[in-house]
């Protein structure tokens, strides 16, 4: 089993992922604390300055959209904000963000006291009475899950003790409510989009070993989804995707907390049903209109509302659980594809705002959220996603004294007081220009990688590099200036065991141009460079004349050699021998341009 590393020991270095994380951090700081707390204040009876009477709603310093006081989902975003801020506090030692987070949690504790000592919701307790009476209300347990998870992360990563105390009081409220529901209406516990609650209680039990958290986990551990998975039937087709994935997180956390293999089995069965038994779009996404698409019908459902971002984020989290449990590189490959074509592609690179869905139909355009007037669910998962990168880069296998590199993202990992590992794109700089050695074929590439290992005292361990499943030939490995030949790759990994002191490893993974098709429309073709989807800058599917086995005959690589050109700004192609000239760029680089992903393949 691989062990997740401590957030505090990883720091991102300049590059594409760091740029996106910094845009996200700026947004977290930009948001007004009173706006973040507004619904908690209202529920606790606190009058905000200047808002006793709302004279001008359009100019009022408040958050709107799904955070508006008139929305039943109000208050969900603060939990996401707490989670994201806490992870940045851990990885960046961000004192400014820490101060803001601590003040917000103090204010939440003030609200808890005014609410009677237990309740910490931004919504009325009576919403749970509505669940008891089978009256429709929009996802109150979803709102509470985000709040509780944010507090949990504030304790885990930002070391805020008050957050744990608030969680303890909230757990007492839930002990009372779930206990009374056992007699009044057991179904109420499994309503209100409750899937994430199991993971919260299991996490708290793992941390504190308090029995009340295990009791709550048990009370949330019997959804009908688990029975369907155990019976080996398709439990997901037509099911709300983002309501179902958190159940798998809960099963995974129960396995971590208890060691009971039945929870691992359920987690793997969910993955089998969600991923292996149904195809995905070339981006890695699988849903349409928030629901799971039936196997083999992706083309039929291709439109404006594909790949809800919440599902991308939550499936990456699930893949991370399974990667740690099994070490199987297939999960890391899944994460990689979704980082580029989901995390990056659905974030506005200028503002940090999300696009709720990623449209797949020809001539699509991304619809971006606003900073304070929307607050869709995907606003919340987006701010969290951009803080997750440090946790996905490195894993420890203590039984084999092995450090595993799962994702290739420029970063530094302080493994111990003795050893530090740094990875970056292997560039030679001249006035900020990027040049490569004889292995580069005169091209830049994000897959020329440089690892530097520094050990104060020599130390023996294995450095294990994931070999991407898209690389077109054996990796090039250069250790301390000497090229190594015929290094074996076992189960998707290249292992180097040695006594490390002051060493440099250069790696090159050759990314070929490939294609992917739709299961029900095999004549529709998408182009990829390694894990990265290439989108054509055009407003229609004008067709591509090509042999699927030779995409290089349809597209040709183009670049500009300038001093400010970097590998992650590359991966640009244009059509060759086609009726229309089309430029292809990484999907993650598209902001407001119209684009087409799938093209009809025409015979030569």
N, C-alpha and C positions, 0 to 999 in steps of 0.2 A: 504493500500500500504506500502511495506517495503522500507526503505530508505537505500541507499548505504552509508556505513560509510566512513569517511575520511581516505585515505591511511596513513596519517601521524600518525594515532593513533593505528596502528596494526604493530606488529613486529613478525616475525617467530622465533620460538625456535628450538633447535636442533632436528633433525629427518629427515625422508626421503625427505620431501618437501624442507626443509631448505638446505639439502645437494645439491639437484638439482639446487636450486636457486643460491647457491654460485658458482657452476660450471659455470652457465650462467653469473653471474656477472664478473667472471674472464675473460670470453670470450669477454664481452663488453669492458673491460678495455684493453685487449690484442690487439684489432683491432686498427690499425694506423689511426689517425684522417685524415691525408692526403688521405689515401685510401678511407675512408668513404666519403670524400668531392670531390674525384677526378673528378667525372662527372659534378658536379656543377662548379668546377674550369674551366673545359674544355669548358663548355657552356658559361661561363662568360669571356672567353679569358685569363684566368690566367695561366701562365706557371709555372708548379711545378718544384721545384729544381731538377736538374739532369735529367729532362724528356723532355727537348726541342727536343732532338732526342732520340728515344728509341733504345739504342744500344743492349740490351739483354732482350727481353721480359720475358724470363724464370726467370730471377733474378731481374727484376724491382720490386720496392716496390709499386705494384698496386694490385687492386682487379680484379679478372677475372670472368669467368662464366657469369652469368646474369648481373654482374656489369661491364663487359668489355666495353670499349668505343665503341666497334663495335656492341653491343647488343641494340636493341630498348627499352628494359626494364631497361636500366641502370639507376642507381640512386634510385631505389625503396627501397633498403635496409636501407638507412640512416634514412628514416622516421620511420621504425620499431625500429631502434637503438634508436632514440630520444624518442619514446614512452616507450621502456623498461627502458632506463636510467632514464627517468623522474619519473617513478613509484618507482624505487629503491632509487632515491634521496628523495622521499617523505617518504617511509617506513623505510629506514635505516639511514636517515640523512647523506647520503654518500657524504662527502665533496670532495673527490677525483673525483668521477664520476660527481659531479655537476660542478667542474671546467672544466672538459673536455667537458661537454655538453655546458656550456656557451661560451667557445671558438668556438666551432663548429657553434653555432647559430650566433655569431658575424661574422664568415666567410660567413655564408649564407646571412647575411644582406649585406655584402660587395659584394657578387655575385649579389644580387638583384639590387644594385645601378649600377653596371657595365652593367647589362642587361637592363637598362633604367628606373628602379624604381618600376616596377610591377612584372615582370616575375621572378619566383624563381625555375623554373624547371631545372632538370639535363638533360633534353632532349630539342630539338629545338621547338620553337613555331610553326614552319611549320608542325610539326606532327599533329597539330590541323587543319591546312589547308588541310591536307590529309584527315582527317575525314570529313571536309566540302565537299571535292570533291569525297567522297566515295572510296578513295584509301586505301587499307589495310595497317594498321600499328599496331604493337603489343602493344595494351593496354596503350596508353598514359595517359588516365584518371586514370587508376590504379596506375601508377607511381606517378601522381600528388596527388592522394588521400593519399598515404602513406606519402608523404612529408608534406602535410597539416595536417594530423592527428598527425604526430609526433610533429609538431610545436604546435598544439593545446594542446597536453599532456605536452609539455615543459612549456607552460604557466600555465596550470591547476595544475600540480603536482610539477614542479620545480620552479614555480614563476618567470619565465623568461619573462619580459615585452617585450623584443625585438621580441620574437616569435609572440606575438599578433600583433605587428606592421607589421611584415612581412606578416602575415595572412591577415591583412587589405588591404595591397597592392595587394596581390594575388587575393583577392575577387574583387577588382576593375578591374583586368584583366579579371576575369571570368564574371563580369557584362557586360563588353564590348563584349566579345566573345559570350556568350549565347544570348545577345540582338541582335547581328548581325545574329546569326543562326536562330532566329525566322523568319527572312525573307528569308535567303539564303537556309538553309537546317535544318529544325527542328530536323530531325532524327540524325544529327551529335551529338547533346547533349546526345543522348541515345546510344552512341557507344564508343568503346575504353575501355570496361570494367569499366563502370562509376558508378556501383552500390553503392560504398561507399560515393560518393559525397553528397548524401542527408543527411547522418548522420553528416558529417562535418559542412555543412551549418546550419542545425538545431541546432547543439551543440553550434555553435558560436552565433546564435540568442538567445539561452537560456541564454548564459553568458552575452552578451553585449546589447541585445534588439535593435540592430541596424537593420533598415529596409532592408538594402541591403542583409543581410544574410537570412532574411525571403524570400526576392524576389528570391534569388538563390535557396533556398530550394524549393520554388514553381516551379521554372523552371526545377528542377530535380525530381519532384514528380509524374510524369505520365508515368511510364514505362508500357509496355504491360503486364508484370508479374502481376501488381496490378489488372488489369482488369480481367485477367484469375482467379486470386484468388477470386475476388469479385463474379465471375460467378460460383464459386464452382467446377471448372474443375481441372483435374490434370495438374498443371502448371509446374511440375518439371521433370517428366520422360524424360531422354535423354538430360536434360538441364545441362550446365556447372555449377557444384555445387558451386564452390567458387565465381562465378560471380553473383549468385542469392542470396546467404545468406546476403550479405551486404545490399540488398534492404530491407530485414526485419529489419536489424539494423536501417536503415533510418526511416522506419515506426514507430519503437519503440521510437526513439528519437523525432520524430515529435509529438507523443502522449505526451511525457514528456514536450516538449517545448510549446505545444499549448493546451493540454487537450482535443483535439478533439477525440471523441471515435472512429471515423472511422479508425484512425491510429492503435488503439489497436486491432480493428477487423481484419485489414489486417495482423498485426503481428501474431495474433492467427490463422488466416487462413493459413498463411505460415507454422506455426508449425504443424498444423493439416495435411497439405499436405506432409511435409517433414518427420514427425516423426510418427504420429498416423496412417496415411493411408498407410505407408510402414514399413516393419520390418527393423531391424538393425542387423548387426553381433553382436556376444556376446560382442565385445569390445565397442559397441556403434556407430561405423562407419557404413556408408550406401552407399558409392559410389565406383565406379570402373573406373579407368582411368580418373578421375576428373569429371565424370558425374554421375547424380543421376540414380540409378538402379530402374527399374520398380518394383512395388510391387510384392512380392511373388517369386522373381527370384534371390535371393542372392546367392544361391549355384551355379547357372549357371555362375555367374560372379566372382566367387572366384578364385583369381590368384595372380600374382605378383604386381598388381597395385590397391590394395584396400586402402581405408581409407587415402586419401590425407590429410596431417596434417593440412593444412590451413582450411579445412572444419571442422575438429574437433575443432580447436580453435574458429572459427567463430560461430559454433553451440553452444558451451559453452557460448559465449558472448550473443547469442540470448536467451538461457535458463536463463541466469542471468537477462536479462531484464524482461522476463515473470515471473520469480520468484519474483522479486521486485514488479511487477504490481499486482500479484495475491496472493502471499504467499503460493501457492500450492506446497507441498513438492515433487510432481512428478518432478518438474524442478530441484530441488536440487539433487534428486536421479540421474537424467540424467547427471548432472554435475559431480557428484561423480564417476560414471562409466567411464566417458570420461577422468577424471583427471588421474586415475590409468592406463587405457588401451590406452590412447592417449598421454596426456601431458608427462607422465613418460615413457611410452612404446616406444615412438618415439623420445626420447632424449637419446643420448649416455651418459651414466652416468659418463664416464671418461672425455670426451671432450666437452660435451654440444651440439654436432652437431646433426642435425635432420636426420631422414629418411623421404624422400619425401612421400613414400607410406608405408603402413604396409601390407606386403604380407600375404595372408591367406591360400594359397595352402599348402599341406603337404610338409614338408622338406624345408620350406622357410628360408631365411636368410636376415636380415636387411641390406640395403645398406646405409651407412652413408655419409653425405656430408663432404667436407673438410672445413678448416677454411677460406681460401681466394680464392679458385678456383671454387666454384660452385655458391653460393648465389642464390639458388632457392627461389621461393616465400616462401617456408616452412622454410627457414633459418630465414626469418623475423618474421613469426608468432611464431616460436619456441622461439626466444629470448624474445618476448612479453609474451608468455604463462607462462614462469617461473617466471614472476614478478606479475602474476595475483592472486596468492594464497591468499595474505592478504585481497583482496577485496571480496573473496568468503566465508570467515569464519563467519562473523558477519553481522547482519542487524538490524536496529532499526525500531520498530513499535511505533511511537510517540503517536498515538491516543490511544493505549492500554498500554502505558508505559511498553513496552515489548522488551526485547533483545533476538533476535533469533539467534541460532547457526545453520548455514547452512551446514558447512563442518567441519569435525573433523581433524584439522591440528594443531599440536603444535604451539601455538602462544600466544601473550599477546595483549589485547585490552584495551587501556586507554579510557574508556567510557566517563569520565569527569574528572575534577580535583579531584573529590571525589571518583570515583569508577574505579577499575581496575579488569579485568577478565582475568585469565590465564588458558589455557587448555594444557594438556600434556598427554602422555601415562602414566598410573598409575603404575609405576614401583617402587619396593623397591630395592635400590642399595647396593651392597656389593662388593667393589673393581671392580666396573663397571659391575658387574653381575646383571642380572635382575631376580627378584623373585616376585611371586604373592601370594595373600592370598587364603583362602579356596574356592573362587569362580572360580579359574583358571583351575580346572581339570588337574592340573600339566602341563599346556601348557601356552606358551606365547601368547599374542594376542595384536594386535594394537588397539583392540576395548575395552580394559580396559582403561577407560578415567578418568582423574582427572581434575576437575575445581576448581580453587581457586578464591573466590571473596573477594576483599579487599575494604572496604569503610572507609574513614577517619571519616565520620559521618554516622550513620545508615541511610539507604535509602531503601524505599519500591519500588520494581519493579518486573516484572515477567521475569524469565529466562526460555526461551523456547527452548528445545532441539529437533531437528529433530530426529525422530525414523526411522532408515533406513528400507526400505521396504524388505530388505533381512534378517533381524534379525529373528531367528527361535523361539523365545519366548519373553515374556515380559521382558523389560530391568530390570537389577538389579540396584537399586538406593540406595546409602548410603549417608546420609547427616550428616556431623559432627560425623561420626562414628556410626550412627544409621541407620539400613536398613529400608527403607520405603516399605510397601507392598501395592499391588493393586492400584498403581497410575494410574489413567485413562489416556489414550492416545486419544487426539482429533485431527482429521484431520492430523494425522501423526506427532503430536508434544506431547511432555511431558512437561507440564508447572508447574513451581514451583514459586509461588508468596509468598514473605515473606519480612521481613525487614532484609536486608543484612548488615553485618558489617565485620566479619572475619570468612568466612565459606568455607567449603570444600565439594564438591559433587563428589562422585565416581560413574561412570556409567559403565555398562558392557552390550555390545550388542553381543550376541552370533551369530557368523557367521557360517552358515552351509555350507556343500559341496553340490552344486547344479549343474544342467546341463542345457544347452540351445541347441536347435537344429535349423536347417535351414528350412525355410518354404517350400521350394521345394525339400528338401532332408532330411526328418525327421529322417532318419537313421544315419545322421552325428551329432555327439554329441561333445560339448565343455564343459569343466569343469570349475567351478567358486567357489571361496571361498568368500562369500559375494559379493562385487562389482568387485573382482579381477579375471581376466582371468588367468587360469593356462595353461601353454604351455608345451607339452611333448618334452623332449630333444631327438628327433629322426628325421631321414631324410625321413620318409615315414609314411603313414597311415597304421599301421599294425593291426588295428581293436582292439576293446575293448569288452570283454564279460561282459555284465552287464544288470541289470534291471534299466531303467532310473529313477525309483522311489527310488532307493537305490544306489547312486554313491559310498557310503562308502564301498560297497562290491567290488568295482573295484579299488579304491585308498585308501591308508593308509597314515596317517600323519607321517612324520619323522622330527627329529630336532637334533641338536647338542647342548648340554648344555656346553657352554664355556663362559668365562668371557666377551668376546667381541661380544656376540650374542644379537641382539636386535629384537624386534617384527617385524619391517618392513623388516628385512632380513629373515623372516621365510616364512610361507605359502608354505612349500615344502612337496610334496607327492611322493609316488612311487606306481606302479601298484601292485595289489594283485591278485593272482590266474590267472594270464595271461600267455600266451605263451612267451611273451617277457617282460623283466624287463625295465621299462621306468620311469625316474624321471620327475616329473612335478614341475615347478617353476613359480612364477609370471611372466607374459609376460614382465612386466617392468624391470625385472632383467636380461633379455637376451640381450647380446651385439652382439657377433659374432658367437654364437652357432646356429646350425640349429634347427628348431623347427617345431612342428605341433600343430595346435589349434583344428581342428575338426577331430574326429576319427569315423570310421564306427562302429556302434554298432552291435555286433553279439549276437545271441540268446544264452541263457544258454544251 
